[in-house]
């Protein structure tokens, strides 16, 4: 029985609801544990370091997101090919795809490490942090982000091996190694921050070290567990076209993820304006940064089930696309929407319960950091976005489904629409209710919350725009081909 748990699932057979749920559960837990990395840093940093150091870590989340999500998008796109090969029972094709993904991920991670490390100051200036205006927050942010960028290769390669394993139907193995890595991360966090007093450098170092160890262990286990995935000499001479086939699917999704991150950077830079004086100086204990930092971490944690459902659909659609089963793909998408709406309403209810007595803030911050301004701003964030969570769930399902049928450019178009909507809202909407955004607005947030509300609404409006783009793509490339096949089958039966 225990051995059977570790066998890959064939997503082309069986009850659709059952197979998606069984496959998705380890992914949900994996994503939750990935968030534990972030939450562990936030809790330990928030309880043991200064407010400026806490803000430094919070402020660079969107910057690390833009670099790492580019690589993660590539991995997700690459895995579509291995999913299709698995669905068509092409074992040699799966192995060759694995090798191509491995090489491409190495190249991408080295490139991103060098580029991001050289561009740290320009990236920090995008969110309003400079040596002259950022003070202690700038120094903490720069230290943290530099170490994270230097450890890019470990995080990229871990994500690549996880994507490969999920594409062949194994969602449990990545979970096992992630649990071990999370435990190691917590131990190292406590050791580096509390025992060795390493500050934000310790938090970043613990994260990249634990994930790098997990990546190495996962590769070793994969080669041991799946002999047919061990590289062969012939794989070293794969034609360039084979690599290009992977890049054609990976790069659009990578750019889409990065475009999303650019939008989040614009949003983050607008949030920082609420902690900036009229003289242009960012205050170290800014309530807007603290509020948005707590909200975004809770938001990322709560979207794990929805994100996992999308990831499951990527493998489900990819395998069934390889098996040429349009009907099963169509039914799978319908089933995923039912599950998504149920999960969304449960998550919204839990979030509202956590708003009671500022429970969500007490998870991350010491009592003296939880001011009335921080509490009010976080509530505005939650009330402006969480009721619209199903629109985000739709993005995960539609994006991964369209990616699974190898139409990755639709994701890129949707990402561009999402970016444009988020930027326009952040740049123009707050000024409908105010002439200048500064820390003075926060002091009167109860009497005039609308500038901050409009910034918060940038996310859900961007989600809706992306849904429209992705929905059109799914109608054209998934629904209409299914209806055409259905009619042809009816004609042949008659």
PyMOL commands that set and color helices and strands:
alter all, ss='L'
color gray80, all
select helices_A, chain A and resi 2-5+16-48+51-59+61-87+91-118+120-126+135-150+152-167+172-195+199-225+227-229+233-237+240-273+287-302+304-322+326-354+356-364+367-369+372-404+409-432+439-443+450-493
alter helices_A, ss='H'
color red, helices_A
deselect
rebuild
show_as cartoon
